[in-house]
Amino acid sequence: MYTNTVLRALESAVVERLRLRPVKFDLGHEFEFPGKQIEHLYFVEAGMASMTTTFQDGVQVEVGMFGCESIIGISALMGTKRSLNRVYTQIAGSGFAAPLEPARLEFARGGIFQLLALRYVQAQLVQAMQSAGCNARHNLVQRLARWLLICADRARTDTFALSQEYLTDMLGATRSSVSIAASALKGAGLINYSRGVVRILDASSLEGYACECYRVIKDHLDNYAEFDHGVALPGA
């Protein structure tokens, strides 16, 4: 039984046509890099990856997250040949890789794979738009709480290795401000953060510190595979 939202909804014949092979993702594994050709789709089963935009001065900011609901490289199904962003693993995990050509052929069939792929693209857009608004509107403690909760949801774990450098990049903030925000959450007994390892101690209370953007993003990513009338796709 698959963990990935899309793979769980596909019939065995569709999965077979995708020619999947199992893969493991180490911390920092790079799926995409700006200007590099996209050759595979990746279906995440465990772990979490981030999509970032990198600026000329080398600073990068997270613009998307990938967990067990995700298809990494999906822009290639829409005609993109080379990646516009960097995508790399934040939490080590595993999943499946599909060569791009059979994935494109399956997408062109216009069946359930195409439907789910388009729904996932919409989910990505919702996540990106909500995150953009969040970064402009909410304070760093709220944003950090939101980010940690989404990270835990997508990776399905409450403990993960994250360096302060990663957190600084993902939140588009300074090291000192991230340290202050993390200390506030740690002081409230919501997280433990030591030697680059974060553990969420009280997810329910942590959500109280997060902005409303967490629930908007979570609900959309959790439910994008459902029909509008609320009946889930087969296997979802």
C-alpha positions in Angstrom: 0.0 0.0 0.0 1.4 3.4 -1.0 1.6 6.4 1.3 1.8 8.9 -1.5 -1.6 10.5 -2.2 -1.4 10.2 -6.0 -0.1 6.6 -6.1 -2.8 5.4 -3.6 -5.5 6.6 -6.0 -4.1 5.0 -9.1 -5.1 1.6 -10.5 -2.3 -1.0 -10.7 -2.3 -0.8 -14.5 -1.6 3.0 -14.4 1.2 2.5 -11.8 2.7 -0.2 -14.0 2.8 2.1 -17.0 4.6 4.8 -14.9 7.6 2.3 -14.5 8.3 3.3 -10.9 11.5 2.4 -9.2 12.1 2.8 -5.4 14.5 5.5 -4.3 15.9 6.9 -1.0 16.5 10.6 -0.4 19.4 11.6 1.9 19.4 15.0 3.6 20.2 17.6 1.0 19.4 15.4 -2.0 18.8 17.6 -5.0 15.9 16.8 -7.2 15.9 20.0 -9.3 18.3 22.9 -9.9 17.6 26.1 -11.9 18.4 25.5 -15.6 18.8 21.7 -15.1 16.7 19.4 -17.3 13.9 17.6 -15.5 14.2 13.9 -16.3 12.0 12.2 -13.6 9.0 12.6 -11.5 9.3 11.8 -7.8 6.5 10.5 -5.6 7.4 11.1 -2.0 6.5 8.4 0.5 8.4 9.6 3.5 10.5 12.7 4.3 10.1 16.2 3.1 11.6 18.5 0.4 11.6 22.2 -0.2 11.4 24.3 -3.4 13.3 27.5 -3.2 13.9 30.6 -5.2 17.5 31.7 -5.3 18.5 35.3 -5.7 21.7 36.8 -7.3 23.3 37.3 -3.9 22.9 33.6 -3.1 20.0 34.0 -0.7 17.2 31.5 -1.1 13.7 31.5 0.2 11.2 28.6 0.3 8.3 28.8 -2.1 6.9 25.3 -1.7 7.0 22.1 0.3 6.8 18.5 -0.8 5.7 15.6 1.4 3.6 12.4 1.0 1.0 14.2 -1.1 3.5 15.4 -3.7 4.8 14.9 -7.2 8.2 16.5 -7.6 8.9 17.6 -11.2 5.3 18.0 -12.1 5.9 21.2 -14.1 7.5 18.9 -16.8 4.1 17.5 -17.5 2.9 21.0 -18.4 5.7 21.5 -20.9 8.6 22.8 -18.8 11.9 21.3 -19.9 14.3 22.9 -17.4 13.7 23.7 -13.8 13.2 27.2 -12.6 13.8 26.4 -9.0 15.9 24.4 -6.6 14.2 21.4 -5.0 16.1 19.5 -2.3 15.5 17.2 0.7 15.0 18.8 4.1 14.1 15.6 5.9 15.6 12.3 4.6 13.1 9.8 3.3 12.1 7.6 0.4 9.7 7.3 -2.5 9.5 6.3 -6.1 10.9 7.8 -9.3 9.2 7.6 -12.7 11.0 8.4 -16.0 9.5 11.5 -17.6 8.5 10.0 -20.9 6.1 7.3 -19.6 4.7 9.9 -17.1 4.0 12.3 -20.0 2.3 9.5 -22.0 0.1 8.6 -19.0 -0.7 12.3 -18.5 -1.7 12.6 -22.2 -4.2 9.8 -21.7 -6.5 12.2 -19.9 -7.4 9.7 -17.1 -7.2 9.8 -13.4 -3.4 10.5 -13.4 -4.0 13.7 -15.3 -6.8 14.7 -13.1 -4.8 14.2 -9.9 -1.7 15.9 -11.4 -3.8 19.0 -12.2 -5.4 19.0 -8.8 -1.9 18.8 -7.2 -0.7 21.8 -9.3 -3.7 23.7 -8.0 -2.7 22.7 -4.4 0.8 23.9 -5.1 -0.5 27.3 -6.2 -2.7 27.6 -3.1 0.3 26.8 -0.9 2.5 29.3 -2.7 -0.1 32.1 -2.6 -0.9 31.6 1.0 2.8 31.5 1.9 3.4 34.7 0.0 0.6 36.4 1.9 1.8 34.9 5.2 5.3 36.2 4.7 4.0 39.7 4.2 1.4 39.7 7.0 2.5 37.6 9.9 5.3 37.8 12.4 8.2 35.4 12.5 6.9 33.3 15.5 3.7 32.7 13.7 5.4 31.8 10.5 7.9 29.5 12.2 5.1 27.7 14.1 3.2 27.4 10.8 6.3 26.1 9.0 7.1 23.5 11.6 3.6 22.2 11.7 3.3 21.8 7.9 6.8 20.2 7.9 5.6 17.6 10.5 2.4 17.0 8.6 4.0 16.5 5.3 6.8 14.3 6.7 4.5 12.5 9.2 7.0 12.9 12.0 7.3 15.2 15.0 11.1 15.0 15.1 13.4 16.1 12.4 16.9 17.4 11.8 17.0 21.1 10.7 19.9 23.4 11.0 19.5 27.1 11.8 20.9 27.9 8.4 18.0 25.9 6.8 15.4 27.6 8.9 16.9 31.0 8.1 16.7 30.3 4.3 13.2 28.7 4.5 11.7 31.7 6.4 13.7 34.4 4.6 14.8 35.8 7.9 18.1 36.5 9.8 19.8 33.9 12.0 19.3 36.1 15.1 15.5 36.6 14.5 15.0 32.8 13.8 16.9 32.1 17.0 14.7 34.4 19.0 11.5 33.0 17.5 12.6 29.4 18.1 13.6 30.3 21.7 10.1 31.7 22.2 8.4 28.4 21.1 10.9 26.4 23.1 10.4 28.6 26.2 6.6 28.0 25.9 7.2 24.2 26.0 6.0 23.7 22.5 9.2 22.5 20.9 12.6 21.2 21.8 15.4 22.5 19.6 18.9 21.3 20.3 22.0 20.5 18.1 20.0 20.9 14.9 17.2 18.6 15.9 13.6 19.9 16.3 11.0 18.0 18.2 7.4 19.2 18.4 6.2 18.5 21.9 2.7 19.9 21.8 1.3 20.2 18.2 -2.1 21.4 19.4 -0.8 24.3 21.4 1.8 25.1 18.7 -1.1 25.6 16.3 -2.4 28.2 18.6 0.8 30.2 18.0 0.6 29.7 14.2 -1.3 32.0 11.9 -4.5 30.9 10.1 -2.3 30.1 7.0 -1.3 26.8 8.5 -4.9 25.4 8.5 -5.6 26.8 5.0 -2.5 25.1 3.6 -3.0 21.9 5.6 -6.6 21.4 4.6 -6.0 22.0 1.0 -3.0 19.6 0.8 -4.9 16.9 2.8 -8.0 17.1 0.6 -7.0 18.0 -2.9 -7.6 14.4 -4.2 -11.3 14.6 -3.3 -14.1 15.4 -5.8 -16.0 18.7 -5.3 -18.9 16.8 -3.8 -16.6 15.3 -1.1 -16.3 11.7 -2.4 -12.7 10.6 -2.5 -11.2 9.1 -5.6 -10.7 5.4 -5.5 -8.0 4.4 -3.1 -7.6 7.9 -1.7 
